[in-house]
Amino acid sequence: MNLDEPADNSCINIFRTDHDDKFCQGCWRTLPETDHQDQVTDLKKADVAALPERRRREKG
């Protein structure tokens, strides 16, 4: 994580949950993780940005 650069936003402007209603199929974030992204710190955004790749790997 490089705090000198803005955190990536994995949003692709499609919010559709998986069949378990846990994660967005577009960005693999939960609904609470997508809320108020314009109001959270870059550190928090970076923490959230690391989650989708791990979820994709776990889901298979």
C-alpha positions in Angstrom: 0.0 0.0 0.0 1.4 3.4 -1.0 -0.2 6.2 0.9 1.4 8.8 -1.5 -1.1 7.7 -4.2 -4.9 7.6 -4.0 -6.3 4.2 -3.3 -7.8 2.3 -6.2 -11.6 2.1 -6.5 -12.6 -1.2 -7.8 -16.1 0.0 -8.7 -17.1 -0.7 -12.3 -20.6 1.0 -12.0 -22.5 -2.3 -11.8 -23.9 -3.3 -8.5 -25.4 -6.7 -8.6 -25.0 -9.1 -5.6 -23.9 -12.7 -5.9 -26.5 -15.5 -5.2 -25.7 -15.3 -1.5 -26.2 -11.5 -1.4 -22.8 -11.1 0.2 -20.7 -9.3 -2.5 -21.2 -7.2 -5.5 -20.4 -9.2 -8.6 -18.7 -6.2 -10.2 -16.3 -5.1 -7.5 -16.5 -7.9 -4.9 -17.2 -5.4 -2.1 -20.1 -5.6 0.4 -22.7 -2.9 0.4 -21.3 -1.2 3.5 -17.9 -1.2 1.9 -19.3 0.7 -1.1 -21.2 3.3 0.9 -19.7 6.8 1.3 -16.4 6.0 -0.5 -16.1 9.8 -1.1 -16.1 10.4 2.7 -13.5 7.8 3.9 -9.7 8.2 4.2 -7.3 6.9 1.6 -6.0 4.4 4.3 -9.5 3.0 4.7 -10.0 2.9 1.0 -6.7 1.0 0.6 -7.9 -1.5 3.3 -11.1 -2.1 1.5 -9.4 -2.2 -1.9 -7.3 -5.3 -0.8 -10.5 -7.3 0.0 -11.9 -8.0 -3.5 -8.9 -9.9 -4.8 -8.8 -12.1 -1.7 -12.6 -12.8 -2.1 -12.2 -13.7 -5.8 -9.5 -16.2 -5.0 -11.5 -17.7 -2.1 -14.7 -18.0 -4.3 -12.7 -19.8 -7.0 
